[in-house]
């Protein structure tokens, strides 16, 4: 969390009650002195590894100075059934990224025969930045073998956090899973469980403390499935500090508290900075533009002029310095944008949300952990920008921040006092028609039937264009050529590409006008001689298509990145004296209905006029989330494109 937010949190608890130092729970927690290997059931023995115990104690306690501290204790027992399980668990990694101190560490292996090998603490290594994930303590486990168990316990001291998330479901099954949240009885934490994890139970029997306990005898493995939001689908717990005896009866850290806090950090700047902002707005000459044009002009200026940084410090969030130095962090960018829009007379609101692929924003539980990503909303045009995303433009924000809720902060005035009020509202996803890939192909066969010549035109809009259009103009010529050839080489590696033409790559076209790509492709791949006939693999002309195999029972809803569609139009000139057989195979119509309206479809049809075969294909997905009971319908639409991919026409003499 940003420094200003931390200061805000600390100010709430300037008065601490009952802050006497007590014995901490983790100090009395230990493992069995005489461990024995566990007996597994037949299904458990088939797992590569099995977590037999997964315990976490999250404890808040006061230190000698009356400051609230946080201690996190982890205890795991892992049974190893395969060499792969051994390989994945014979090293233990402890992240120290948010930790102030590793207080205790114990580890041992218990062999199948019951032999115990204890950790040699001299083997613990400190890694300053392990795989760019910050500092870690790493140690190897000795004595791991098939049928053995690895057990370890450690405690970390951390700066007290008033919001927390715990994910408890993984690709490996777990038994005896428990999370304890312990805190002084002058505080009140609340929990909320998601994806069918059992609710926490309250235990007030410990003198001066409260324990909230969540446990499950077993947690099934959740494998990652195609077209799903794996992280969001996992069982998890959110918790937050809600009340304190220092402020009896007043709920703490509410959405409105967040709105007031973010308002003060986002909407206000010093008068000198306002003057610099005003000068810039005059230079941009926005006077006669519409609201949307003003938004686009300001966004374009900032995203082509100001570099985004993750650094902290005044240089990165002070508006006057940002305009001078041309770099800013996310907080600084928001301040700059809000100042520019205010001076230009454009009404806007800061929005905070989170990526729905990681977790769905829950407006009913006011945890500030959901407030991780910035957007700016414009009420007059009902649309958004993503201020710190250089490759996004007005109307298109990161797809994971759409089709979810967010905290909208509206400016209100009470006399001379200005602040922000919170409202939880939906951030809609653009319609499927906004993100389309359109493909047009004109196909002619070589006179000797050695291959085909194809003129290709492609059009990309919205999210379909976002991977190419914003960066294309900045690529070196060699990379532009390579990318264009790859996109035009529809048939895979086979084929020669020529006469490439690319358009709408300028700044004003980004995510406004379609990204257009055109060229010629010569290939022998789609045509094959079979006796006195030729096999024309027309299905391959739409490019490789995915098939959605599902060997196991589907467990999660379908979740696409964004609403989208594909249009393909193939025109084939049939050689004189020849005819096509099997064209009926080109007529496919697979779809699903809701209230008599199609929510997804793959539809192809063909017609022959003179010596030309025309095939038109429409494929679209008009909803981001399809519930589990619609999975089979979704699979059939996905597989319909793969079925089309396999269609072969027979070309023979009349």
N, C-alpha and C positions, 0 to 999 in steps of 0.2 A: 504493500500500500504506500501511496505517496506520503512524503513527510508531513504535509499539511493535514492529511487525514489522521495520521498517527497523533499529532498534537491535539486535534479535536477530540479524539477518543480519550486521551489522557486527561483532558480538562474535565471530562464528565466525572472522573473518579478522584478528584482532588481531595474529597473527604472520604476516608477509609474507616470503616467501623470494625470492631472486633478483630483487629489486625494482629492479635497475639500469635507468636510463632508456635505451631503445633507439629507433632510428629507427622511426617508425610507418609502417605499410603505406600509409595514405591519403596520406601526404606525397609518395609517389612515383607516385601514381595520377593519370593525366591522360587526355585524349581524343586522337584522331588529329589531327595537325597539318594534314593535307591531306585533309579529308573529301570524299567523293563521294556524291551521292544514290544510294540503293539501287534495284535493279531488283526489281519485285514480280512475283509469279506472277499469273495471271488471277484466281483466287479472292481473293488478298490485295488486289488492286486494287478489289474490290467492297466491301471494308470501309470504313466511314466514317473510321476511323483504325486504325493498326496500330502496336503497340509493337515496334520492331525490336530494341531492346536494353533490358533491364531488369536492372540490376546493383545489388546491395546488399552493402556490406562492413560487417560488424559487428565492431568491433575493440576488444578489451580490452587496456589497456596501463597501466603504472605511470607516475605523474608524478614530479617531482623529490622529492616528500615520501614516495614509496613508496606512495601511495594508488592504488587501482585505479580507472581511469577508463574510459569507454566512448565510442567514436567511431563514428558511423554515416554512411557515405558512400553516396549515391544517384546513379546515372548512368542516364539514360534518353534514348532516341532515339525520337521519335514521327513516323511518316509520316502526312501529312494528305491524304486523298483527296476530301473533300467540304467544303462550307461548314459543315456541322454539326460536322465534325471540327475545323475551324479555330476555330469559336466555342467549343468545349469545351476547347481547349488553348492559346488565345492568351494566357492568364494562368496563371502558375505560383503555386501556393499551398504554402508550407512551414510546417507546424505547428511552433510553438516551445513547445508546451504542456509537454513533458517535457525540453526542451533548455535547456542553460545558456548555449550560445554557438553562433552560426553562424560556423564557421571559414573556410570557403571557398565561393564561389559563382561558377560560370561558366555562361553560357547563350549560345546562338547559334541562328540559323536558317540552313538551307542550302537555297537555292532549287532548283527543278527544273533550272535551268541551271548550278548550282554556285556561285552568288553567296552569300557569307557575310555575315551581319549579326550583330554581337556585341551582347551585353547592355550597355546603359548603366546602370551600377550606381546612378546617381543616381535611377533610376526605381523602385528597390526601396522599398516602403512598409511601415511597421510598423502593424499593426492590433491594438489591445489585446485585443479580444474579437470575433473574426470569427464571426458567426452563432451566438453563444453556445458556440463551440467552443474558446475560449481564444485566446492570442496567435498571430498569423501574420505571416509576411513574404510580401508579394504583389508580383509584378511582371508587367508586360505584356511580351509577346514581339513584337518588330517584325519585319516581313518575311515573316510567315506567309502563304502562298498555296497554291492547289491544287497538289498534287504536291511541296510543300516538306516539310522535316523540321525538327523542333524538337529540340534537344539541350541537356541541362543536367546539371551535376554540382554537388553541394554536400555539405558535411560538417558534422554537428552534434556538439558535445560534450555528453554527457549524464552524469548520475549513473549509476554502474554498477548494472545490474540483473542479478540472478542467474537470472532466468527470462525467457523471451521467446517471442513468437508472431509468425510472419510468414505472412500470407495472400498467395498468389501467383497466384490465378486470379480473373479478373474477367469482365465482359461484353465486354471487348475482347480479341482474341487477342494473344498475346505470343510473340516469338521471342528466342532467345539470352538466356534467363533464367538468372541465376546468383546464388547467395547464398554469400558467404564468411564464415565465423565464425572469427576469428583471436584467439588468446589466449596468454599466457605459458605456457611448458611446465611451470611448477610448479602449474598449474591443469588441470582436466579438465572440459570441457563435453561434454554428450551431446545428441544430436538425435533426434527421431522425426518421420517424415513421414506425412502422412495423405492419403487420397483419391487415391492412385496417384502422388504426387510421388516421384521417385527418391530412394533413400537417399543420405546424404552420404558422401563419401569423405574419408579422412584423409591429410593431407600433413604429414610431420614434417621436411621438408628445410630449413625456414627455421631458422637458428640461434636457439635460445632461444624459439622460438614453435611453435605448432601451428595448422594451418589445416584446418578442416572445410569441404568444398565440396559444395554441392548445385546441380545445374544440369540444365536441360532445353532441348533445341534449340527446342522450341515448346510452348506451353501453349494449348490450345483455349479459345475463349470459353465461358463458362458463363452462359447466360441464366437469369434467375429464372423458375421454373415454378410454376404454381398448386399449392397443397397440397404445398409442399416447405419444407425448412429450408435456404434458399439459402446463408447464411453457413457453416453447418456442413458443407455439401456441397462447398465449395470446397477446392481443394488448399491445404494449409498445412503449416507446420513449427513444432514446439515444441522449445525448447532450454532447458537448465538447467545450472547448475554442480553437478557431482556429486562431485568429489574435489579435494583440495588437498594439496600436499606438506607443509603445516602440520599435517595430520592424516592421515598415510599409512594407506591401507587402510580408512579409515572413510568410508562414503557420507554425503554431506552433504545437508541439507535434505530429509530423508525425510518420509514421511507421519507417522511417530511424532514427529519433530521438530516438525512442524506441530501435532500434537495437544497436545504439551507446551506449546508457545508459546500456542496459543489457549486452552488450559485456564487458564493463569495470568492471561489477560486477561479470561476470561469467567466463571469459576466462583468466584472469590475476591473478597471485599469486606471493608473494615474492620469491626471490631466495632460501632462507632457506627452505621454504615449498616445493619448487621444488626438493630439494635434498632428503627430506623425501619421496616424491612421487616416485622418481627414485629408492630409496632403496626398496620400496614396490613392484614396478613393477619387480625388479630383483628377489624378493622372489616368485612372482607368476609364474616365469619361462614361459613366453609367447612366447619366441623366435620362436619356430617352429610351432606355431599354426596358423590357418587361421584367417582371419579378424573376421568372425563370432565367432570362438572359443575364440578369445581374448575378444570380447565384452561380451560373456557369462561368462567368467572367472572373469572379472573385476566386472560385475554386481553382480554375485554370492557372491564375496568377500564382496562387500559393503553392500549388503542386508542381509547378515548373520553376519555382524560384527558391522555395524554402526546403532545405533538406531535413528529413526526419531523423531524430537521434533518440537513443535510449538513455542518454546521459542525464544526470540531475544537476542542479545548481542554477543560479539566477540567470546565467547567460542563456539557458534553454527554456525559461518560462517567462521572462520579462519581455513584454511586447516590443518595447523600444529597442532592446538589444537584438531581438529576433529579426526585426526589420533591417538592422544594421549588419548583423553577422550572417544572416540567411540560413540559420539552422534553429531547430526547436525540438523539444520533446512533445509527447502527446498532450500534456497539460498546457504547454505554451502554445501549441497549435490551436487548441480550443479557445484560449484567451484571444488569440489573434483573429481567428475567424469570427468570433462573436463581436469583437470590436469593429471589424470591417463591415459585417452585415448590419450592425446597429447604425453605423455612420451612413450606410447606403440606404437606410430606411426599409430593410428587409426583416420582417418578423421571423424569429426562429427560436428554437428551444434545444437545449442540450438533452440528449438521450443517453442513458447508460443501460447496457444489457450484457449478455454473455453469449458465447457460441453455443447454439442448441445441440451441436454434435458432441459437446463436452457435457452439458447438462441443460435441461430446459429451465428457463427463467420461471420462478414460482413467485408471483406477486402476493400470494397468501402467506408467505413466510419471509419476513423482512430482513434477510441476511444480505449484508453489503458485499458478500462474496460474489453475488450475481453481477455486481457493478464493475465489470472488467474491461468493457469496450465502449468507446465513444461513437455516437452518431450525432448529427444535427438534423433536426426536423423543421420543415417550413410549412406552417399551417395553411398559408394561402394557396399553396400548390399541392399540398398533401404528399410531400415527397422528402427524400433524405439525401445526405451525402455522408461519406465516411472520411472524416477530416485527416486521419493519419495514414490513409491507404493511397499511395501515390499512383497506383494503377487502376483505381476506381474513379468513376465520375458520377455526377448528379443522376439520381434515379437507380443507380446500381451500387449497393454496398456489399461487403462480404456476404456470400449466400447464407452462411451459418448464422448471421445476425438478422435474418428475415424469418418469417413464419414463426415468430416467437413474440414474447412480450418484452417490454422494457420500461424503465423509469423515465418519464418525461418531466422535465423541470421547466415550469412556466414562471415567468417573471411577474410578480405582483407588487403593487405599491400601497403602503399604508401611511398616508401623509408623506413625509419626506423619507420614510424608511422603505427600502426595497429589499426583497428577498425572493426565494424560489419556493414554489409549492410543488408537491409530487403528485403525479397521476400515473397509474399503471395502465398502459395501453398496448395494443397490438402493433407490431411492426410487420406489415403485410409483405408477402413475396410478390415480385412482378408476375404478371400473367404469363402463361406459357408462350403466348404469341410474341413476347418481347425478346425471347432468347431462342433463336432459330438458326439452324444450319440448312441452307438451301443448295442443292447440287443439281446442275444441269449438264447433261452429257450428250454430245452428238457423235454417233459411232458409225464408222465406215470400215468395211472389211477390205484388206489388201486384195488386189485382183487375183493373186495366186493363193489366197486363203492362208498365207503364212502368219497372219496376225491382224491386228486392228489399229486404226488411227482414231483417236478420240479427242475432240475438243471439249475442254472442261471449264465450266464457270462455277465458282463457289461464292456463297454469300454467308457471312456470319454476323449475327446481331446479339446484343445483350451479353449474357454470361458466356454464350458460345464464342463470342469475339474477344472476351476479356483476357484470354491467355495469349493472344497474338497482337491485337490492334494497338494497345498502349505501348508496347515495347518495340514494335517493328521499326518505327522511324529512328530508333536509337541504335539499331544493330549495325555492325560493319557490313559492307556490301557482300562479302563472302558468306556471312551468316544469314543475311536476307535470302540469298540465292539457295542456300542449303535448306532453310526452313520452307521456302516456297516449293521447292522440288519435293520435299517430304510430304507436304500437304496435298500436292497434285498427284503424287504417285499412289493413286487409289488402290492399285492392285498389289501393294506390298513393295518388295524390293525390285520386282521385275518392271521393266519399262524405261523408255527414254523420254525425258521431259524437255520441252522447248517452248519458245515464244511466251515466256512468263510475263504477266502484267499484274501488278498489284496497285490498288488504289484505296483512297480514304484512310491514309495513315497519318495525316496531319493532326495537330493538336485539337483543332475544332471539330474533327470528325470522330474523335474517340468516344465510343459508346453512344454516339448520336447517329452517324451514318453507318451503313453496313460496311464491314471489312470485306473487300472484294478481291478475289484471286482468280486468275484466268490463265490457261495455258493448253498446250497440246501434249498428248501422251501416246506413245507408240509402244505396243506390247504384243507378244505372241502368247501370253499366258491364257487368255480366255477362250482360245480356239484350238480345237483338237480334231484330227482326222480319224474317222472310224469307218473303214471300208470305203464305200462310195458316198458317205455322208460326213457331215461335220458337226461336232458338238460345240455349241456356243454357251459358255458358262456365264450367262447374263447376270446371275445372282452375285457374282464377284464384283460387279461394277459399282456396287454400293460400298465396297470396302469390307474388311473383316468385321464380323458381328459377334458379340458375346452371347454365350448360352448360359442359362441360369440353372445349373444342376443343383439338386438339393437331396443329397443322400440321407441326411438326418432330418428329423422333424424340425420345421422352422419354429424358432422361439421368439423372434422379435418382429416388430412392425417393419414394413418397407419404408425407407426414408431416402428420398433423392436429395441431391445437393440443391437443385432449383427446378422450377417448372421449365419445360423446354420442349422443342419439337424439331423434326427433321422433314424436309420436303426433298424428294428426288424425282427428277424427270429425265428419262432415258429415251433418246430417239435413235433408232437403228435403221439404217438404209439397207434393205434386203437386196442382195445382188440380183441382177436380171437373170431370169430363168430358174430362180430358186424359190422355195417356200419354206416356211417355218412350221414345225410341228410342236405340240406340247405347250402352246401358248396359254392354254387354260390354267396351267399351274401358276401363272402370274397373277391370278385373281385371288387375293387373300383378304379376309376381313376379320380381324380378331380385336375384340374391344370389351370394355366393361361399362355398365350403366349404373348411374345413381339418379333416381328420380327422372328416368328416361333421358338423361343427358350423359354423353360419353365422358368418362374421366381419364381414359387412356385408350390408345388404339394403334394398331398397325394395319393399314389398309393399302392394298396395291391393286391396280387395274390396268388393263392394256387394251389397245385398239390398233387396227391396221387400216391405214388409208393409202391406197396405191401400193407403193413399195416401201412404205415407212411404218415401222412398229413403234408405237409410243407407249411407254410405261410410266405411270404416275404413282408415287408412293407417298403416303402421309403417315408419319409416326409421331405421336406426341404423348406427353405425360403432364396432365393438367393439375395434378396435385402433388405436393411434396411428400406427404405422409399417406400411405395406404395401410389400414389396420391389418392385423395378422390374418383375419378371415378373408382378406382380399389378395393374399399372397399368391394363390394359385392363378387367379386372373392376371395378376401382374406378370407372373412367370410365363404365362402363355403369350402375352404381348411381347415380352422380351425375346422369347424363343421364336416368335413368328418372323422376326427380322433375321434370325439365324437360319430358319427354314428357307426364307427367300434367298439367302446367301448360297444355298446349295442347288438352286434351280438351274437346270441345263436344258437349253432348247436344241432341237434337232433341225439342222439345215440340210435340205436335200433338193435335188433337181425336181422340177415340176413333172 
